[in-house]
Amino acid sequence: MTASFPRDLIRQEVANLPTYNAGLAMDRFKATYGIDCLAKLDSNESPLGPSPRAIEAMQQAAAGVARYPDAANMSLRALVGELTGTQPENVIFGNGSEDLIGALFRAVIRPQDHVVTICPSFGLHEFGALTFGARVTKVPFNDDWSFPVEALCQQLQRKPRVLIFSSPSNPAGPAISEQQFRRILTAADPETLICFDEAYVEFVAPGQRFDALAVLAESRNPAIVLRTFSKAYGLAGARVGYGIASDPQLIQAMMKTRNPFGVNALAASAAAEALKDSAHLARVVAQATQERERIAAALSAKGFACAPSQANFLFFDTGAPAHILAEKLRGKGVLIKAWQEAPYENWARVTMGSPAENDIFLGAL
Ligand SMILES: *Cc1c(COP(=O)(O)O)cnc(C)c1O
């Protein structure tokens, strides 16, 4: 810190923000705790990694990094368009879907705008909006971990600029049903932007999955669905995600507010191959689902209340401030995420790792 750093340089909205509660990288874990990280279960990464085809594509792309990548990401957008039945003009890629949340807020939020989300919530849904001076209302889940549909409908009466939430919810785990989603949309003012974050949609059981794009197309609302390669596709370190919008005008605006070359050449080539390897994705989802059922049963057998999850993680009540358990587990080489958001400070999120990692977690617990 320098004595001369100007007191008013940093905008108040930014100064007020907490530091992002990111997971701990493996090398930093070793440097901090002096032991190896045996089970890194704090960031919802995939224990099976990416498709081998994606790794090969990155190796090949490495030879071409002297050139800038395609800023418009045209071939990726066409591929996603083909796979989802949308036009490439309605698709945008970013440096992770977190980047697209920022681009979206930069494009639409004015100071004092109202943004509605769900609590517990994915940090950036709230903090990304606060950065631009928005007022954020967080609607808590119902006590039985069903989506707070009626409370959300009530908030929508206030005609917020944006409704943003993830389904399956990070960190809680439940996925919204098509019927609940439709109910929410009927309550929304036609000018409210709906941002539906599907970071974990690949993990939802086929019988409960629905086509959010089709449902949103029936509503009059401007909307964007966000997806990522960081979770089921195992490419968190490559940083790539995409959005599909109801209207190309939203994409055009976000293309101006995002970082133009946010998707680097390696990430772009990996994403394309990952999308094509559905067999790898199926293996990832099958293992995560099996482990989730096994670990959920083990947690409740040990007396920990656990939210019902459709994702690759579980959210459970540790019975005391969760940082205490998280710290004890770190001493045994196990990383989980202690939640820091009121009133869920007793809750922690644990990622479904490999069966061996999950056993280490259960043993340490
Ligand atoms: C992990 C996650 C993302 C995306 O992360 P990126 O790595 O930036 O693509 C977005 N939303 C939610 C809810 C997440 O959990």
PDBQT file of the ligand as one rigid body, heavy atoms in Angstrom, charges set to zero:
ROOT
HETATM    1  C1  LIG A 401     -19.158 -22.505 -12.856  1.00  0.00    +0.000 C 
HETATM    2  C2  LIG A 401     -20.323 -21.609 -13.154  1.00  0.00    +0.000 A 
HETATM    3  C3  LIG A 401     -20.328 -20.734 -14.234  1.00  0.00    +0.000 A 
HETATM    4  C4  LIG A 401     -19.281 -20.622 -15.240  1.00  0.00    +0.000 C 
HETATM    5  O1  LIG A 401     -18.103 -20.527 -15.107  1.00  0.00    +0.000 OA
HETATM    6  P1  LIG A 401     -17.043 -20.273 -16.260  1.00  0.00    +0.000 P 
HETATM    7  O2  LIG A 401     -15.927 -21.124 -15.835  1.00  0.00    +0.000 OA
HETATM    8  O3  LIG A 401     -16.794 -18.823 -16.252  1.00  0.00    +0.000 OA
HETATM    9  O4  LIG A 401     -17.679 -20.704 -17.564  1.00  0.00    +0.000 OA
HETATM   10  C5  LIG A 401     -21.423 -19.960 -14.452  1.00  0.00    +0.000 A 
HETATM   11  N1  LIG A 401     -22.485 -20.031 -13.659  1.00  0.00    +0.000 NA
HETATM   12  C6  LIG A 401     -22.540 -20.864 -12.633  1.00  0.00    +0.000 A 
HETATM   13  C7  LIG A 401     -23.762 -20.922 -11.821  1.00  0.00    +0.000 C 
HETATM   14  C8  LIG A 401     -21.449 -21.674 -12.333  1.00  0.00    +0.000 A 
HETATM   15  O5  LIG A 401     -21.494 -22.477 -11.281  1.00  0.00    +0.000 OA
ENDROOT
TORSDOF 0
